[in-house]
Amino acid sequence: MSTEPDQRFLIAAPTGRDARLICSVLGRADVHALACGGIDELHREATLGCAGLLLAEEVLTQGNVRRIAGLVDVQEPWSDL
């Protein structure tokens, strides 16, 4: 399983054990995933690199959506987050 930052999926699912369970399922498929404790950690980790984001609905507040959109805005033209 790759541990390169740009090969991992970042998970923001703050309710219960959702993020840990998602990471476990992805790990069994040899997909590296990191459960982020909140939008601040997700944003910080995404700036280091990621293959994609998996976001629970409750994370998608107006302010968080703006922060996530900011990540997309600063991507390289060839990148597809």
Secondary structure by P-SEA (a helix, b strand, c coil): cccccccbbbbbbcccaaaaaaaaaaaaacbbbbbbccaaaaaaaaaacccbbbbccccccaaaaaaaaaaaaaccccccc
